[in-house]
Amino acid sequence: MMKHIILTQQEIEHKTKRIAYQIYETFSDEKEVVLAGITTNGYIFAQKLADELNVISDLKVTLCEVKINKQNPLDRVETSLPAEEYTNKALVLIDDVLNSGTTLIYGVKHFLEVPLKKFKTAVLVDRNHKQYPVKADFKGLSLSTSLKEHIQVVFDTEEAYAFLS
């Protein structure tokens, strides 16, 4: 299987910083923003965005891990925070790659069951192959791929990169 690198570590860092600035601009009138990252890579990306926001803004950043069964998204969605901790707050739902939109739309559905002040979505890579009417408000890279191609993001302790296979 051939790997075609589409984002290097430096490019991921740049896009993370840019998305953090976009989030800050969008939520600058808020005191707090909840970054809800979808397990595993979405949460790692949310942590990276939180680190950037803590450097560039005075927003209180609260991290929340969102567990969605990607094979059966109708299963109950679980979060690391109780709903009371994000009710009536500004929230960004984050994932690494927006493929078909299934995971993101079920995540959106979960958070629509509680009142939120503002609600946005962010992804590092948007594949432009959606089966659901969901979009990323903040995205690092938009890439049109064939249905047979797959995008993976690797967040290792030493390096980060995204590749197309």
Disulfide bonds with the S-S distance in Angstrom:
none
